[in-house]
């Protein structure tokens, strides 16, 4: 009995460690909500593809080293199942394919062309292959053409990973790698997965309503072949990523945390796999997800309690060991698809089995294995047992602060354009909680601000002073709501308006507010170094999210290439060089000081201008907003030195700007500036 009580206590500690490390019920719900809203904002603008976040991010898991997985769904393509009737009234704008059997494992098909739509991507035509008297689209050609196209547009070399192409974190404005895949939608449920719908379930998971919802959502087709087949040229894989997301969202919190623990466990043992197994990716995160689905389906919900957390983890590990032992891992949706076929056999199979059994036999100590994530969960359990309870029972203000930082940093990264205003207003009108209201309001004021800058662009071509004034006044009114929400980008965007209209005093007033008052930076690569001060000033006091954001938040300025007239003329070269696929991102503190420098320069105040230059030089070394991540800060400083006539220091800044592995370095214009200055000497 004492042993059982000890097991229960350790499992309780494990549960609360996972709750802190993987995410509390509230934090997970907020992550999912933010991801859903981001999808809505991105998809409201139209275009050929809809965006769907998949993988860990959409599931609500945020772990060190996790990628961002994005699926783009080509809305101009329709895939039909073989048993569907091909209507004579096909939408002529849509490209239509029909699934045909492939010589492969279940879950892979060929796609025969039925109708080439008027809006078809021209690249698809070069992917078509004639087989007898029918045209099929080749997944291999498609993947190659797509990677070349996207790479050419973004001027980046993309790695391929199955059906996905990857941009690593030095090639994007994100601290994590991004895996993207383009898929074709099929609104019908494939016959290969009919067994999943009707299989006997002793414990009614997933329930009939969820199953119906999943079936109605259909599936997707992605361009990757069955590697166990000798010919993968025409293969397309049936993907159930949207169904998997719904299933993960339906898990209880304990089940979800065990799933997170399995993903953590896989990361920790990856080194052992890498040393002893030829293909270390055989046991993937997807295999762990499949294990959890089978475990939850075959056990009562009452088993999944906090006190049984470790037991449920070991249950999943036992399932995995049994699959490796038999060399058979059934796909959750298509049971006849053995995902171990061609990989888990012979020496590989024996090595994996030995490693897993050794880890299983360690019992609790298996959670102390590995060095990828430190301290390990096993060490954390020991620390708590030795009295360090703060990690599993943090003060409420700390949990509030962590949730706030997640909301602020995610919302400020949204690409809110004027076209997203209807979606934002709908979110606001349907809000029922402080979080919902804040998300809706932020999206609304960002969309209004973007509309305001669009309006500023119109004043340039306006005829007569009266019409110009009308556009400028409208622009100011539309920028005002965001300026009341945050100093950056809100007040700094309005300060830019005042600078462009010659009101330097008002510009300086707003810049001083950014520089002099306490602000926590929530932009890309934020370390939240001032989070303790934020927690002390704002948490546990009953403040709304809007009040906290107004008082403390600052993020990046996003300047769009279509906003050339609004952008400071000194930054036009950088903005034009973006080639229309990126925003120009500028951290708020350097921008505020740069804007102050320009105002003093225009006012002829040499002393204050030089003070601003000294301040800007110091900001180079800021760990969050300085040159380590943002080459634009070097360029801004170089432009200031040019304006004061110090060519040698300007050259030094431009040369420094070209160094290091900073995001989007290929868009940097510093080399042109160096050549220009050298020619002028």
C-alpha positions in Angstrom: 0.0 0.0 0.0 2.9 2.4 0.9 4.4 1.6 -2.5 1.2 2.4 -4.3 0.8 5.7 -2.4 4.4 6.6 -3.4 3.6 5.8 -7.0 0.5 8.0 -6.8 2.5 10.9 -5.3 5.2 10.7 -7.9 2.6 10.5 -10.7 0.9 13.6 -9.2 4.2 15.4 -9.3 4.8 14.2 -12.8 1.4 15.5 -13.9 2.1 19.0 -12.5 5.6 19.1 -14.0 4.0 18.3 -17.4 1.3 20.9 -16.7 4.1 23.5 -16.3 6.4 22.3 -19.0 3.9 21.4 -21.8 1.1 23.7 -20.7 -1.8 24.1 -18.3 -5.4 23.5 -19.4 -5.9 27.3 -19.8 -2.6 27.9 -21.6 -3.3 25.0 -24.1 -6.8 26.4 -24.8 -5.4 29.9 -25.4 -2.7 28.5 -27.8 -5.4 26.7 -29.8 -7.7 29.8 -29.8 -4.9 32.0 -31.1 -3.9 29.6 -33.8 -7.5 29.3 -35.0 -7.9 33.1 -35.1 -4.6 33.4 -37.0 -5.9 31.0 -39.6 -9.1 33.0 -40.0 -7.2 36.2 -40.4 -4.9 34.7 -43.0 -7.7 33.1 -45.0 -10.0 36.1 -45.2 -7.8 37.7 -47.8 -8.7 35.2 -50.6 -6.0 33.8 -52.8 -5.4 30.4 -54.3 -4.6 28.7 -51.0 -6.1 28.5 -47.5 -3.7 28.2 -44.6 -4.0 25.5 -41.9 -1.6 25.2 -39.0 -1.0 21.5 -38.2 1.4 19.6 -35.9 2.4 20.7 -32.4 1.5 24.4 -32.8 -2.2 23.7 -33.7 -2.4 20.9 -31.1 -1.5 23.4 -28.3 2.0 22.0 -27.6 4.9 24.3 -27.4 8.2 22.6 -26.8 11.8 23.6 -27.3 13.0 22.7 -30.8 9.5 22.1 -32.2 9.0 23.2 -35.8 6.1 25.2 -37.1 4.0 23.0 -39.5 1.8 24.7 -42.1 -0.5 23.1 -44.6 -1.6 25.3 -47.6 -4.7 23.9 -49.2 -5.1 24.7 -52.9 -8.7 25.9 -53.1 -8.7 25.8 -56.9 -8.3 22.0 -56.9 -10.9 19.3 -56.0 -10.1 15.6 -55.5 -12.9 13.1 -55.9 -13.0 9.5 -54.5 -13.4 6.7 -57.1 -17.0 6.0 -56.1 -18.1 9.6 -56.5 -20.1 10.6 -59.5 -18.3 12.9 -61.9 -20.9 15.6 -62.4 -21.3 17.1 -65.9 -21.7 20.4 -64.2 -18.2 20.7 -63.0 -17.0 24.2 -62.0 -14.9 25.1 -65.0 -12.6 27.2 -62.8 -11.6 24.2 -60.7 -9.0 21.6 -61.5 -10.5 18.2 -60.7 -8.6 14.9 -60.0 -10.0 11.5 -59.1 -8.3 9.0 -56.9 -7.1 5.8 -58.6 -5.6 2.7 -57.1 -1.8 2.6 -56.8 0.4 -0.4 -56.5 1.4 0.4 -52.9 0.3 0.1 -49.3 -3.2 1.3 -48.5 -3.3 5.1 -48.1 -1.5 5.9 -51.3 -3.2 6.7 -54.6 -2.7 8.0 -58.1 -4.5 11.2 -59.1 -6.1 11.2 -62.6 -6.9 14.5 -64.2 -10.7 15.0 -64.9 -10.8 18.7 -65.6 -8.1 21.3 -66.0 -9.6 24.4 -64.5 -9.3 28.0 -65.8 -7.6 29.1 -62.6 -5.1 26.1 -62.6 -1.6 26.9 -61.5 0.4 26.8 -64.8 3.1 24.7 -63.1 0.7 21.8 -62.7 0.6 21.3 -66.4 4.3 20.4 -66.5 3.6 17.8 -63.7 1.1 15.9 -65.9 2.1 12.5 -67.2 0.3 10.5 -69.9 -0.3 6.9 -68.8 -2.1 5.0 -71.6 -5.0 7.3 -72.4 -5.2 9.2 -69.2 -3.3 12.1 -67.6 -2.0 11.8 -64.0 -0.1 14.3 -61.9 3.3 13.2 -60.7 4.0 13.8 -57.1 7.8 13.8 -57.7 7.7 16.4 -60.4 5.2 18.4 -58.4 7.4 18.5 -55.3 10.4 19.5 -57.3 8.7 22.2 -59.3 7.0 23.6 -56.2 10.2 23.8 -54.2 12.0 25.5 -57.1 9.1 28.0 -57.5 8.8 28.9 -53.8 12.6 29.1 -53.5 12.8 31.4 -56.5 10.1 33.7 -55.1 11.6 33.9 -51.6 15.2 33.7 -52.9 15.9 30.9 -50.4 17.3 27.4 -50.7 14.6 25.1 -49.3 15.2 21.7 -47.9 12.6 18.9 -48.7 11.3 16.7 -45.9 8.7 14.2 -47.3 5.9 16.3 -48.8 7.1 19.4 -47.0 9.7 22.1 -47.8 11.6 23.7 -45.0 12.8 27.2 -44.3 15.2 27.1 -41.3 15.2 29.8 -38.7 18.0 31.9 -40.3 15.8 32.2 -43.4 12.6 33.5 -41.7 11.5 35.9 -39.0 10.9 33.2 -36.6 12.9 31.4 -33.9 11.9 28.0 -35.2 12.1 26.1 -38.5 9.0 26.2 -40.7 7.8 23.1 -42.6 5.3 23.9 -45.3 3.3 21.5 -47.5 0.8 22.3 -50.2 -2.2 19.9 -50.4 -5.2 19.1 -52.5 -8.6 18.9 -50.6 -11.0 16.0 -50.9 -14.3 16.6 -49.2 -15.3 12.9 -49.2 -14.1 10.3 -46.8 -11.8 7.8 -48.5 -13.0 4.2 -48.6 -9.6 3.0 -47.3 -10.6 4.5 -44.0 -14.2 3.2 -43.7 -13.1 0.6 -41.1 -12.1 3.5 -38.8 -15.7 4.8 -38.9 -17.4 1.5 -38.1 -14.8 -0.3 -35.9 -16.0 -1.6 -32.6 -15.1 0.7 -29.7 -15.6 -0.5 -26.2 -15.1 2.9 -24.6 -16.8 5.2 -27.2 -13.8 7.3 -28.1 -14.0 9.1 -30.3 -17.7 9.6 -29.9 -20.2 9.4 -32.8 -20.6 13.2 -33.1 -16.8 13.7 -33.5 -16.6 10.8 -35.9 -19.3 12.3 -38.1 -17.6 15.7 -38.0 -14.3 14.2 -39.1 -15.9 12.2 -41.9 -17.7 15.3 -43.2 -14.3 17.1 -43.2 -12.9 14.6 -45.7 -9.1 14.4 -46.1 -6.2 15.9 -48.1 -3.7 14.6 -50.6 0.0 15.4 -50.3 2.9 14.8 -52.7 4.9 11.9 -51.2 5.1 8.3 -52.3 5.1 5.0 -50.5 8.8 4.4 -49.9 8.2 0.6 -49.7 7.1 0.7 -53.4 9.6 0.4 -56.3 7.9 3.2 -58.2 6.7 6.3 -56.3 6.6 8.6 -59.3 2.8 9.0 -59.3 2.0 8.3 -55.6 0.0 10.7 -53.5 -0.5 10.1 -49.8 -3.9 10.5 -48.2 -3.5 12.8 -45.2 -5.7 13.0 -42.1 -4.0 16.0 -40.4 -7.2 17.9 -39.8 -8.9 14.8 -38.4 -5.8 14.3 -36.1 -6.1 17.9 -34.9 -9.7 17.3 -33.9 -8.8 14.1 -32.1 -6.0 15.7 -30.1 -8.3 18.6 -29.2 -10.8 16.0 -27.8 -8.3 14.4 -25.4 -8.7 15.0 -21.7 -5.9 17.1 -20.2 -4.2 14.1 -18.7 -4.3 12.3 -22.0 -2.9 15.4 -23.7 0.0 15.6 -21.2 0.9 12.0 -21.7 1.0 12.7 -25.4 3.3 15.6 -24.7 5.5 13.4 -22.4 5.9 10.9 -25.2 7.0 13.6 -27.6 9.5 14.8 -24.9 10.7 11.2 -24.3 11.3 10.8 -28.1 13.5 13.9 -28.2 15.4 12.7 -25.2 16.2 9.3 -26.7 16.8 10.6 -30.2 20.6 10.6 -29.6 20.5 6.8 -28.7 18.5 6.1 -31.9 20.9 8.2 -34.0 23.9 6.3 -32.8 22.5 2.8 -33.2 19.9 2.9 -35.9 20.5 3.7 -39.6 17.2 5.7 -40.0 16.8 7.5 -36.6 13.4 8.9 -37.8 11.7 5.5 -37.9 10.2 6.2 -34.5 8.8 9.6 -35.2 6.5 12.0 -33.4 3.7 10.7 -35.7 4.3 7.2 -34.4 3.9 8.5 -30.8 0.7 10.3 -31.8 -0.6 7.0 -33.3 0.3 5.2 -30.1 -1.7 7.6 -28.0 -4.8 7.3 -30.3 -4.8 3.5 -30.0 -4.2 3.7 -26.2 -7.0 6.2 -25.6 -9.4 4.2 -27.9 -8.8 0.9 -26.1 -9.0 2.1 -22.4 -11.7 3.6 -20.2 -11.5 7.4 -19.6 -11.5 6.7 -15.9 -8.0 5.3 -16.2 -6.6 8.6 -17.3 -6.2 10.4 -14.0 -3.4 12.5 -12.5 -2.4 9.7 -10.1 -2.0 7.3 -13.1 0.0 9.6 -15.3 3.1 7.5 -15.3 1.1 4.2 -15.6 -0.6 5.6 -18.7 2.8 6.6 -20.1 4.1 3.1 -19.6 1.0 1.7 -21.2 1.8 3.7 -24.4 5.4 2.5 -24.2 4.2 -1.1 -24.0 2.0 -0.6 -27.0 5.0 0.8 -28.9 7.3 -2.1 -27.8 4.7 -4.7 -28.9 4.5 -3.0 -32.4 8.2 -3.0 -32.8 8.4 -6.7 -31.6 5.9 -7.7 -34.4 7.2 -5.2 -36.9 3.7 -3.9 -37.4 2.5 -0.4 -36.5 -1.1 0.1 -37.8 -2.0 3.5 -39.1 -4.8 4.8 -36.9 -7.2 5.6 -39.7 -6.1 2.9 -42.2 -5.4 -0.1 -40.0 -4.1 -2.2 -43.0 -1.3 0.3 -43.6 1.7 -1.0 -41.6 3.8 2.1 -41.0 6.8 0.0 -40.0 6.8 -1.9 -43.4 10.3 -1.7 -45.0 11.9 0.0 -42.0 11.4 -1.9 -38.8 13.0 -5.3 -39.6 16.2 -7.2 -39.2 19.0 -5.4 -37.3 17.0 -2.1 -37.1 14.1 -3.9 -35.5 16.3 -5.7 -32.9 18.2 -2.5 -32.0 15.0 -0.4 -31.6 13.4 -3.2 -29.5 16.5 -3.5 -27.3 16.6 0.3 -26.7 12.9 0.5 -25.8 13.0 -2.5 -23.5 16.1 -1.2 -21.7 14.3 2.1 -21.2 11.1 0.4 -20.1 13.0 -1.7 -17.5 14.4 1.5 -16.0 10.8 2.4 -15.0 10.8 5.9 -13.5 14.5 6.4 -14.3 13.7 6.4 -18.0 12.5 9.9 -17.5 16.1 10.9 -16.6 17.6 9.7 -19.8 18.9 12.1 -22.5 20.5 15.6 -22.6 18.4 17.3 -25.3 16.1 18.9 -22.8 17.6 19.9 -19.5 16.9 19.5 -16.7 15.2 16.2 -17.5 11.8 15.5 -16.2 13.3 12.8 -13.9 15.6 15.4 -12.4 12.6 17.8 -11.9 10.7 15.1 -10.1 13.7 14.6 -7.7 13.9 18.3 -7.1 10.2 18.6 -6.2 10.5 15.6 -3.9 13.4 17.4 -2.2 11.2 20.4 -1.5 11.4 22.6 -4.6 7.6 22.9 -4.9 7.6 26.2 -6.8 8.0 24.5 -10.1 4.8 22.5 -9.8 2.8 25.0 -7.8 3.7 28.5 -9.2 2.1 31.6 -7.8 -1.1 32.6 -9.7 0.6 35.9 -10.8 3.3 33.9 -12.6 0.7 31.8 -14.5 -1.1 35.0 -15.4 2.1 36.6 -16.7 3.0 33.6 -18.8 -0.5 33.6 -20.4 -0.3 37.3 -21.1 3.1 37.0 -22.8 1.7 34.3 -25.0 -1.3 36.3 -26.0 0.6 39.6 -26.6 3.5 38.0 -28.6 1.2 35.9 -30.8 -1.4 38.6 -31.5 1.2 41.2 -32.4 2.7 38.8 -35.0 -0.6 38.5 -36.9 -0.6 39.9 -40.4 -3.7 42.0 -40.0 -4.5 43.8 -43.2 -7.5 46.0 -44.1 -9.2 42.9 -45.7 -9.3 41.2 -42.3 -11.6 43.9 -40.8 -14.9 41.9 -41.3 -13.4 38.8 -39.6 -12.0 41.0 -36.7 -15.4 42.7 -36.2 -17.1 39.3 -36.1 -14.7 38.0 -33.5 -15.3 41.2 -31.4 -19.1 41.0 -31.7 -19.1 37.3 -30.6 -16.7 37.7 -27.7 -17.8 36.3 -24.4 -14.7 36.6 -22.2 -11.9 39.1 -21.6 -9.6 37.1 -23.8 -12.1 36.8 -26.7 -12.8 40.5 -26.4 -9.2 41.5 -26.4 -8.3 39.3 -29.4 -11.2 40.7 -31.4 -10.4 44.3 -30.4 -6.7 44.0 -31.2 -7.4 42.4 -34.6 -9.9 45.2 -35.3 -7.6 48.1 -34.5 -4.8 46.6 -36.4 -7.0 46.2 -39.5 -8.2 49.8 -39.0 -4.5 51.0 -38.8 -3.7 49.2 -42.0 -6.7 50.8 -43.7 -5.4 54.1 -42.4 -2.0 53.7 -44.0 -3.7 52.6 -47.2 -5.6 55.9 -47.1 -2.3 57.9 -46.6 -1.1 56.4 -49.9 -4.1 57.8 -51.7 -3.4 61.4 -50.6 -0.3 61.4 -52.9 -2.3 61.2 -56.1 -5.2 63.3 -54.8 -6.0 66.5 -56.7 -6.1 69.7 -54.7 -5.3 70.5 -51.1 -8.9 69.9 -50.0 -8.9 66.3 -51.2 -5.4 65.7 -49.8 -6.5 67.0 -46.4 -9.5 64.8 -46.5 -7.4 61.7 -47.0 -4.8 62.8 -44.4 -7.5 63.4 -41.8 -9.1 60.1 -42.4 -5.7 58.4 -42.1 -5.1 60.0 -38.8 -8.5 59.0 -37.5 -8.0 55.3 -38.5 -4.5 55.2 -36.9 -5.8 56.6 -33.6 -7.4 53.4 -32.1 -4.2 51.4 -32.4 -2.2 54.2 -30.9 -4.4 54.0 -27.8 -3.7 50.3 -27.4 0.1 50.2 -27.5 3.2 52.4 -28.0 4.5 50.1 -30.8 3.4 49.7 -33.4 0.4 51.9 -32.4 1.9 55.2 -31.3 5.0 54.9 -33.5 2.8 54.4 -36.6 0.9 57.6 -35.6 4.3 59.3 -34.9 5.4 58.4 -38.4 2.2 60.1 -39.7 3.1 63.3 -37.8 6.6 63.2 -39.1 5.5 62.8 -42.7 3.1 65.7 -42.3 5.7 68.0 -40.7 4.5 67.9 -37.0 7.9 67.2 -35.5 7.0 68.3 -32.0 4.1 65.7 -31.8 6.4 63.1 -33.3 9.0 63.7 -30.6 6.4 63.5 -27.9 5.3 60.1 -29.0 8.9 58.8 -29.4 9.7 60.0 -25.9 6.9 57.9 -24.5 8.3 54.8 -26.2 11.9 55.5 -25.0 11.2 56.7 -21.4 8.5 54.6 -20.0 8.5 50.9 -19.0 7.7 48.6 -21.9 8.1 44.9 -22.3 9.1 43.8 -25.8 6.9 41.1 -27.2 8.2 40.9 -30.8 10.2 38.2 -32.6 13.1 36.8 -30.5 11.7 38.3 -27.4 13.3 37.0 -24.2 10.7 38.7 -21.9 13.6 39.8 -19.7 11.4 42.3 -17.9 8.6 39.7 -17.2 9.2 39.8 -13.4 8.7 43.6 -13.4 5.6 43.2 -15.5 4.3 40.5 -13.2 4.8 42.8 -10.2 3.2 45.8 -11.8 0.3 44.2 -13.7 -0.6 40.7 -12.5 -2.9 39.7 -9.7 -4.5 43.1 -9.7 -7.7 42.4 -11.7 -6.6 44.4 -14.8 -8.0 43.6 -18.2 -5.7 42.5 -21.0 -6.4 45.7 -22.8 -5.3 47.8 -19.7 -2.1 45.7 -19.4 -1.4 46.0 -23.1 -1.9 49.8 -23.1 0.5 50.2 -20.2 3.3 47.8 -21.0 3.4 46.3 -24.6 5.7 47.1 -27.5 6.3 45.1 -30.6 7.8 45.3 -34.1 6.7 47.8 -36.7 5.6 46.0 -39.9 6.0 48.2 -43.0 4.4 46.9 -46.1 5.9 47.5 -49.6 2.6 48.9 -50.7 3.0 51.7 -48.1 6.0 53.3 -49.8 4.8 56.9 -49.4 4.1 56.4 -45.7 7.5 54.8 -45.0 10.4 57.1 -44.1 12.3 58.0 -47.3 15.5 56.9 -45.7 14.2 53.3 -45.6 12.8 53.2 -49.2 15.7 51.2 -50.5 15.2 48.4 -47.9 11.4 48.4 -48.4 11.6 48.1 -52.2 14.2 45.3 -52.0 11.6 43.1 -50.1 10.2 42.0 -53.5 6.6 42.1 -52.2 6.8 38.9 -50.1 7.9 40.3 -46.8 7.2 43.3 -44.5 10.1 45.5 -43.4 10.4 44.7 -39.7 11.9 47.2 -37.3 12.3 46.9 -33.5 10.5 49.7 -31.7 13.3 51.3 -29.6 15.7 51.8 -32.5 12.9 53.1 -34.6 11.8 55.6 -32.0 15.3 56.9 -31.5 15.8 57.1 -35.3 12.6 59.0 -35.7 13.8 61.4 -33.0 17.1 61.8 -34.7 15.3 62.8 -38.0 13.1 65.3 -36.2 16.1 67.0 -34.5 17.9 67.0 -37.8 14.9 68.8 -39.5 14.6 71.2 -36.6 18.3 72.0 -36.8 18.9 71.0 -33.1 22.4 69.5 -33.5 22.9 68.8 -29.8 19.8 66.7 -29.4 20.4 65.1 -32.7 23.8 63.9 -31.6 22.4 62.7 -28.3 19.9 60.6 -30.2 22.8 59.2 -32.3 24.7 58.2 -29.2 21.5 56.5 -27.8 21.0 54.6 -31.1 24.6 53.5 -31.0 24.0 52.0 -27.5 20.9 50.2 -28.7 23.0 48.2 -31.2 23.9 46.0 -28.3 20.4 45.5 -27.0 19.9 41.7 -26.6 16.3 41.8 -27.9 16.1 44.7 -30.3 19.7 45.3 -31.4 21.9 44.1 -34.2 22.2 40.5 -33.1 18.8 39.7 -34.8 18.1 42.8 -36.9 20.5 44.0 -39.6 18.2 46.9 -40.2 19.5 48.5 -36.9 23.0 48.6 -38.4 21.6 50.1 -41.6 19.6 52.8 -39.7 22.8 53.7 -37.8 24.7 53.9 -41.0 22.2 56.3 -42.5 22.5 58.5 -39.4 26.3 58.6 -39.8 25.8 59.5 -43.4 23.5 62.4 -42.5 26.1 63.8 -40.0 28.9 63.4 -42.6 30.8 60.5 -40.9 31.4 58.2 -43.9 33.9 55.9 -42.3 31.5 55.0 -39.4 28.7 54.6 -41.9 30.7 52.2 -43.9 31.6 50.2 -40.8 27.9 49.9 -39.9 27.0 48.7 -43.3 29.8 46.1 -43.3 28.7 44.9 -39.8 25.2 44.7 -41.2 26.3 42.0 -43.6 27.8 39.7 -40.9 26.2 36.9 -38.9 23.4 34.5 -39.6 20.5 36.9 -39.2 17.0 36.3 -40.7 16.4 37.4 -44.3 20.0 38.5 -44.8 19.4 38.0 -48.5 17.1 41.1 -48.4 19.8 43.4 -46.9 20.7 46.4 -49.0 23.9 47.2 -47.1 26.2 46.0 -49.9 24.6 48.6 -52.3 25.2 51.3 -49.7 28.8 50.3 -49.3 29.4 50.5 -53.1 27.7 53.9 -53.3 29.8 55.4 -50.5 33.0 53.9 -51.9 32.3 55.5 -55.3 31.7 58.9 -53.8 35.0 58.9 -51.9 
